[in-house]
Amino acid sequence: MGIILFDDEVWLNLKPLSFTRPVAEVRVGILTIKEKWAMYLKGTPSHLTQSYLSKKYPAKISKENLLINASVLPSASLVECIMRLKLGQALVKGNITIAVKCTANQVSNFCSTSIAEFQAREFDAEISRIVHPWDIFSQNGKEITADFKLLTHNRKSAPIDDTNTVIGDNIFVEEGVQITCAILNSTTGPIYIGKHAEIMEGSLVRGPFALCNNSSVKLGSKIYGNTTVGPHSKVGGEVSESVIFGYSNKAHDGYLGNSVIGEWCNLGANTNVSNLKNNFALVKMWSYEQQRFIQTGLQFCGIIMGDYSKTGINSMFSTGTSIGVCTNYFGSGFPRNIIPSFAWGGTQGYITYKSCNYTTAITATLARRCREFSEIDKEILAAIFEQTEKERSF
C-alpha cells in the first residue's frame, strides 16, 4: 500500500519555508514530519505537493493508497484510527481532512477540500498540526519530547564523558558523539544528541534540546530549551526556542530566539534577533497567502528565514521578521519586517540577486559539505524566482 503525505492550503501559510519543500519535509522536534510518519507506519511515505516540487518529491502511487495530511503530526491513537480505514473512507476532524484510503485513480484527482466521494469518519480526539511557521518553534518542545520517546524506546544511550556536568537522567547520546566539559540539564526536558555530533567545552545546554547528526555546538554556547539544531549545522552564542532545519550555521556570538531557520543558511557573526517588542504587544508577521501582516497571537516571535539566505556580520532584525529564499542581507540598522526572496542588500536598498550570482554562491556553499547543486534544485529556485518577481519592487 502506498503512503502519501499530501499538502493542503497549509503549504501556502508556511512560506517562505515551504517555497522549497513539501510540508512533510518541515522539521519540528527531532524529526521531520515525514520521518515521524515513517516511524509510526513502518513504511516510506512519498509526497503529493506542488507541481514544481514534484520532480524532487514525487508521489509513489500504488493500487491502494493511504493519503495523510502532511500538516498533521502523528500520535499512537491517530495512527490506530488511520490504519482502520477501509477503501473509500476518510478520517476527518471537523472540516480538516486527516487521511483517506483510496485507489490510484482517486490519488490523481484528489482534493482535500472536496471529499464527498469518501465515507467520512470523525476523529474524536485532539490533533496537532503545523499551520503557520511560528507553530514550528511553538510546538517544538512538545515534539522533541515525543520524538525522544520514539527514537530511544528500548535503546541504551552511549556513555557521556566524565568531564561533563550532567543534571538529570533524561539524556540520550548516539554513537560517535563528542561532549567535553559541558553542562547538560535534562530536568527541564529531554536532551538528544545525534550521531557524530559535538558539544564543545564550556557550553550550557538545557532541555528539551535536539542536536541532530553531524552537527556541533561551539565553544561557550548557551542553548535554552525547546531548541532543535538539524543535521550538519553549527550553532554558537545564545539560542532559545528555535529550530534550524539543517545544513545551516549560526556559529558565532549573537542571539537567536523563537525563530525558524531553513536549510543552507548562514547567520554572520553577532547577528541578533529581537523576539519581544518593547511594548510587550503581540507580534504580527507577514502572510504570503494574504499578502499582509497577520496576528500570530504570540508575545515572543523572532525571524522566519527561507533556504539559502544569509546575513552579514552585526545584522539586526526586529521582532517578527520574515526573510525569503536566497536573500543576502547586510549593513547597519533594522530592515523592514518582510525581506523578499532573492533580495541583495540592506537598509540602504536592495538589488535583485540574479541566477548567475546565486548559482555560483550556492554551488560553493554545497561543495563545502561535499554536496552538489543539482539541476532539480536549480529548477526549483528558478520557479520560485519567477513566482516572487512581483515582490521585488526595488
C-alpha positions as CSV (number, residue, x, y, z in Angstrom):
1,M,0.0,0.0,0.0
2,G,1.3,3.5,-0.9
3,I,1.7,6.0,1.9
4,I,1.4,9.6,0.5
5,L,1.6,12.8,2.6
6,F,-0.4,15.5,0.8
7,D,-0.1,19.2,1.0
8,D,-3.4,21.2,1.7
9,E,-3.8,25.0,2.0
10,V,-1.3,25.0,4.8
11,W,1.5,24.8,2.3
12,L,0.7,28.5,1.4
13,N,0.8,29.5,5.0
14,L,4.2,28.0,5.6
15,K,6.0,30.2,3.1
16,P,8.9,31.1,2.9
17,L,9.9,27.7,4.4
18,S,7.6,25.8,2.0
19,F,8.8,27.5,-1.1
20,T,11.5,24.9,-1.4
21,R,9.8,21.8,0.2
22,P,6.5,20.0,0.8
23,V,5.0,20.4,4.3
24,A,6.1,16.9,5.4
25,E,9.8,18.0,5.0
26,V,9.4,20.5,7.8
27,R,11.5,19.6,10.9
28,V,9.7,20.0,14.2
29,G,11.1,18.3,17.3
30,I,13.9,15.9,16.4
31,L,12.5,14.6,13.2
32,T,10.8,15.9,10.1
33,I,7.1,15.3,9.8
34,K,7.8,12.7,7.1
35,E,10.2,10.9,9.4
36,K,7.7,10.8,12.2
37,W,5.0,9.2,10.0
38,A,7.6,6.7,8.6
39,M,8.5,5.5,12.1
40,Y,4.8,5.2,13.2
41,L,3.7,3.4,10.0
42,K,6.9,1.5,9.4
43,G,7.0,2.5,5.8
44,T,8.4,5.1,3.4
45,P,6.0,7.9,2.6
46,S,6.1,9.9,-0.5
47,H,4.6,13.4,-1.3
48,L,1.7,14.9,-3.1
49,T,2.8,18.5,-3.5
50,Q,3.1,21.5,-5.8
51,S,3.9,20.7,-9.5
52,Y,7.3,22.5,-9.5
53,L,8.4,20.5,-6.4
54,S,7.2,17.1,-7.6
55,K,10.3,16.2,-9.6
56,K,12.3,16.3,-6.4
57,Y,9.5,15.0,-4.2
58,P,7.4,12.6,-6.4
59,A,4.3,10.7,-5.3
60,K,4.7,7.0,-5.4
61,I,1.2,5.7,-6.2
62,S,0.1,2.1,-5.6
63,K,-3.1,0.2,-6.4
64,E,-4.3,1.1,-2.9
65,N,-3.1,4.2,-1.1
66,L,-3.2,5.9,2.2
67,L,-3.3,9.7,1.8
68,I,-2.3,11.6,5.0
69,N,-2.5,15.3,5.6
70,A,1.2,16.4,5.9
71,S,0.4,19.2,8.3
72,V,-0.9,16.7,10.9
73,L,1.5,15.4,13.5
74,P,1.2,11.7,14.2
75,S,0.2,10.1,17.6
76,A,-0.4,6.5,18.5
77,S,-4.2,7.0,18.8
78,L,-4.4,8.8,15.5
79,V,-2.3,6.2,13.6
80,E,-4.5,3.4,15.1
81,C,-7.6,5.1,13.6
82,I,-6.0,5.7,10.2
83,M,-4.9,2.1,9.9
84,R,-8.5,1.0,10.5
85,L,-9.7,2.9,7.4
86,K,-11.3,0.9,4.6
87,L,-11.0,1.7,0.9
88,G,-13.3,4.7,0.2
89,Q,-13.2,6.0,3.8
90,A,-11.8,9.3,5.1
91,L,-10.8,10.3,8.6
92,V,-11.7,14.0,9.4
93,K,-11.6,16.4,12.2
94,G,-14.3,19.0,11.6
95,N,-13.5,20.5,8.1
96,I,-9.9,19.1,8.2
97,T,-9.2,16.0,6.1
98,I,-6.7,13.9,8.1
99,A,-6.5,10.9,5.9
100,V,-8.2,8.9,3.1
101,K,-7.8,5.4,1.8
102,C,-8.2,5.4,-2.0
103,T,-7.3,3.9,-5.3
104,A,-4.6,5.0,-7.8
105,N,-7.2,6.9,-9.9
106,Q,-8.5,8.8,-6.8
107,V,-5.0,10.0,-6.0
108,S,-4.7,11.7,-9.3
109,N,-7.9,13.7,-8.8
110,F,-7.6,14.2,-5.0
111,C,-8.6,17.5,-3.4
112,S,-8.5,17.6,0.4
113,T,-11.4,20.2,0.4
114,S,-13.7,18.0,-1.7
115,I,-14.1,14.5,-0.3
116,A,-17.8,13.9,-1.0
117,E,-17.0,10.6,-2.7
118,F,-15.5,9.2,0.6
119,Q,-17.3,7.9,3.6
120,A,-16.2,10.4,6.4
121,R,-15.4,9.2,9.9
122,E,-14.8,11.8,12.6
123,F,-11.7,11.6,14.8
124,D,-12.9,12.3,18.3
125,A,-9.6,13.3,19.9
126,E,-7.5,16.4,19.5
127,I,-4.9,16.7,16.7
128,S,-1.7,18.6,16.5
129,R,-0.9,20.5,13.3
130,I,1.7,22.8,11.8
131,V,-0.3,25.6,10.2
132,H,1.9,28.6,10.4
133,P,5.7,29.0,10.5
134,W,5.6,30.1,14.2
135,D,3.8,26.8,15.1
136,I,7.2,25.1,14.4
137,F,9.0,26.7,17.4
138,S,5.9,27.0,19.5
139,Q,5.3,23.2,19.3
140,N,9.0,22.2,19.2
141,G,9.4,21.3,22.9
142,K,6.4,19.0,22.9
143,E,7.6,17.4,19.7
144,I,11.2,16.9,21.0
145,T,9.7,15.0,23.9
146,A,7.5,12.9,21.7
147,D,10.3,12.1,19.2
148,F,12.8,11.4,22.0
149,K,10.5,8.6,23.3
150,L,10.0,7.3,19.7
151,L,13.8,7.2,19.0
152,T,15.1,5.9,22.3
153,H,12.5,3.3,23.2
154,N,14.2,0.1,24.4
155,R,17.6,1.5,23.5
156,K,20.7,2.4,25.6
157,S,22.5,5.7,25.4
158,A,26.2,5.8,24.6
159,P,28.3,6.9,27.7
160,I,28.9,10.6,28.5
161,D,32.4,11.8,29.2
162,D,33.1,12.3,33.0
163,T,34.4,15.8,32.2
164,N,30.8,17.0,31.8
165,T,28.3,18.1,34.4
166,V,25.1,16.1,33.9
167,I,21.9,17.2,35.7
168,G,19.1,14.8,35.4
169,D,19.0,11.5,33.6
170,N,16.8,12.3,30.5
171,I,19.7,12.3,28.1
172,F,20.3,10.1,25.1
173,V,23.6,10.1,23.2
174,E,24.1,8.3,19.9
175,E,27.4,6.6,18.8
176,G,30.3,8.8,17.8
177,V,29.3,11.8,19.8
178,Q,31.9,14.1,21.4
179,I,30.9,16.2,24.5
180,T,33.6,17.7,26.7
181,C,33.4,20.0,29.8
182,A,29.7,21.0,29.1
183,I,26.8,21.4,31.4
184,L,23.7,19.3,30.4
185,N,20.5,19.9,32.3
186,S,17.7,17.5,31.4
187,T,15.5,18.2,34.4
188,T,13.5,20.6,32.2
189,G,13.1,18.2,29.3
190,P,15.0,15.6,27.3
191,I,18.3,16.1,25.5
192,Y,19.0,14.1,22.4
193,I,22.4,14.2,20.7
194,G,22.6,12.6,17.2
195,K,25.4,10.5,15.7
196,H,28.8,12.2,15.3
197,A,27.6,15.4,16.8
198,E,29.8,17.5,19.1
199,I,29.2,19.8,22.1
200,M,32.4,21.8,22.7
201,E,33.9,23.0,26.0
202,G,32.1,25.5,28.2
203,S,28.7,25.0,26.6
204,L,25.5,25.3,28.7
205,V,22.6,23.2,27.4
206,R,19.1,22.9,28.8
207,G,16.4,20.6,27.6
208,P,14.2,20.0,25.7
209,F,17.1,20.1,23.1
210,A,18.0,18.1,20.0
211,L,21.3,18.2,18.3
212,C,21.0,16.1,15.1
213,N,23.6,14.1,13.3
214,N,26.9,15.6,12.4
215,S,26.1,19.0,14.0
216,S,28.1,21.0,16.6
217,V,27.6,23.4,19.4
218,K,30.6,25.8,19.5
219,L,32.7,26.8,22.5
220,G,30.9,28.5,25.4
221,S,27.4,28.4,23.8
222,K,24.2,29.0,25.8
223,I,21.4,26.8,24.5
224,Y,18.0,27.2,26.1
225,G,15.2,24.7,25.9
226,N,12.8,23.9,23.1
227,T,15.6,24.2,20.6
228,T,16.5,21.9,17.6
229,V,19.7,22.0,15.6
230,G,19.2,20.0,12.4
231,P,21.8,17.8,10.8
232,H,25.2,19.2,9.5
233,S,24.7,22.5,11.3
234,K,26.8,24.7,13.6
235,V,25.5,26.9,16.5
236,G,27.2,29.3,18.8
237,G,26.3,32.3,21.0
238,E,22.8,32.2,22.6
239,V,19.9,30.3,21.1
240,S,16.4,29.8,22.6
241,E,13.2,28.1,21.4
242,S,14.4,27.9,17.8
243,V,14.5,25.4,15.1
244,I,17.3,25.1,12.5
245,F,16.2,22.7,9.8
246,G,19.7,21.6,8.7
247,Y,22.9,22.4,6.8
248,S,22.9,25.9,8.3
249,N,25.2,27.8,10.5
250,K,24.8,30.3,13.4
251,A,28.4,29.6,14.5
252,H,29.2,32.9,16.3
253,D,28.0,35.1,19.2
254,G,24.6,36.8,18.8
255,Y,21.1,36.0,19.9
256,L,18.5,33.8,18.1
257,G,15.2,33.3,19.8
258,N,11.7,32.0,18.8
259,S,12.8,31.6,15.2
260,V,12.9,29.1,12.4
261,I,15.9,28.9,10.0
262,G,15.7,26.9,6.8
263,E,18.5,24.9,5.1
264,W,21.8,26.2,3.7
265,C,21.5,29.4,5.6
266,N,24.3,31.4,7.4
267,L,24.0,34.0,10.1
268,G,27.0,36.2,10.2
269,A,29.0,36.9,13.5
270,N,27.0,38.9,16.0
271,T,23.7,38.6,14.1
272,N,21.0,39.5,16.7
273,V,17.2,38.8,16.6
274,S,14.6,40.6,18.6
275,N,11.9,38.3,19.8
276,L,10.0,40.7,22.1
277,K,8.5,44.1,21.3
278,N,9.4,47.0,23.7
279,N,5.7,47.5,24.5
280,F,5.2,43.7,25.0
281,A,2.5,43.7,22.4
282,L,1.5,40.6,20.4
283,V,3.6,40.1,17.3
284,K,2.4,40.3,13.7
285,M,4.1,38.5,10.8
286,W,3.9,38.7,7.0
287,S,1.4,36.2,5.4
288,Y,2.4,35.3,1.9
289,E,-1.1,33.9,1.3
290,Q,-2.9,37.0,2.4
291,Q,-0.2,39.5,1.4
292,R,-0.4,41.4,4.6
293,F,0.8,41.2,8.2
294,I,-1.3,39.0,10.4
295,Q,-1.5,38.4,14.1
296,T,0.5,35.5,15.5
297,G,-1.1,35.6,18.9
298,L,2.4,35.4,20.3
299,Q,4.3,37.8,22.5
300,F,7.7,36.1,21.6
301,C,8.5,35.7,17.9
302,G,11.8,36.3,16.1
303,I,12.6,35.5,12.5
304,I,11.5,33.0,9.9
305,M,14.2,32.5,7.3
306,G,13.8,30.7,4.0
307,D,16.5,28.4,2.5
308,Y,19.8,29.6,1.1
309,S,19.6,33.0,2.9
310,K,22.5,34.8,4.6
311,T,23.1,37.7,7.0
312,G,26.3,39.8,7.2
313,I,28.1,40.5,10.5
314,N,26.4,42.6,13.1
315,S,23.0,42.2,11.3
316,M,19.9,43.1,13.4
317,F,16.3,42.0,12.9
318,S,13.1,43.3,14.5
319,T,10.5,41.2,16.2
320,G,8.5,39.1,13.7
321,T,10.7,39.4,10.6
322,S,10.1,37.2,7.6
323,I,13.1,36.6,5.3
324,G,12.6,35.0,1.9
325,V,14.5,32.4,0.0
326,C,18.0,33.1,-1.3
327,T,18.2,36.5,0.4
328,N,21.5,38.2,1.3
329,Y,21.1,40.9,3.9
330,F,24.0,43.1,5.3
331,G,24.6,46.5,6.7
332,S,23.6,48.6,9.7
333,G,20.1,49.3,11.1
334,F,16.9,47.3,11.2
335,P,15.3,46.2,7.9
336,R,11.6,46.2,7.3
337,N,9.8,43.1,8.7
338,I,9.5,41.5,5.3
339,I,12.5,40.9,3.1
340,P,11.6,39.4,-0.3
341,S,13.2,36.4,-1.8
342,F,16.3,37.0,-4.0
343,A,17.0,40.3,-2.4
344,W,20.6,41.5,-2.0
345,G,21.3,44.5,0.2
346,G,20.2,46.2,3.4
347,T,18.6,49.3,4.8
348,Q,20.3,51.4,2.1
349,G,18.4,49.5,-0.5
350,Y,18.2,46.2,-2.4
351,I,19.0,44.8,-5.8
352,T,17.9,41.5,-7.3
353,Y,20.1,38.5,-6.5
354,K,20.2,37.1,-10.0
355,S,20.7,33.4,-11.1
356,C,24.2,34.0,-12.4
357,N,25.3,35.2,-8.9
358,Y,23.3,32.9,-6.6
359,T,24.2,29.8,-8.6
360,T,27.9,30.4,-8.1
361,A,27.4,31.1,-4.3
362,I,25.2,28.1,-3.7
363,T,27.5,25.8,-5.6
364,A,30.4,26.8,-3.5
365,T,28.3,26.6,-0.3
366,L,27.2,23.0,-1.0
367,A,30.7,21.9,-2.1
368,R,31.9,22.6,1.4
369,R,29.6,19.8,2.6
370,C,30.6,17.6,-0.3
371,R,27.2,18.2,-2.0
372,E,26.2,19.2,-5.5
373,F,23.8,21.9,-6.5
374,S,21.5,19.7,-8.6
375,E,19.7,20.6,-11.8
376,I,16.4,19.8,-10.0
377,D,17.2,22.3,-7.2
378,K,18.2,24.9,-9.8
379,E,14.8,24.4,-11.5
380,I,13.0,24.8,-8.2
381,L,14.8,28.1,-7.4
382,A,14.1,29.3,-10.9
383,A,10.4,28.6,-10.4
384,I,10.5,30.5,-7.0
385,F,12.3,33.4,-8.6
386,E,9.5,33.7,-11.2
387,Q,6.8,33.3,-8.6
388,T,8.2,36.1,-6.4
389,E,9.2,38.6,-9.1
390,K,6.3,41.0,-8.2
391,E,7.5,41.2,-4.6
392,R,10.8,42.7,-5.7
393,S,9.7,46.3,-6.4
394,F,13.2,47.8,-5.8
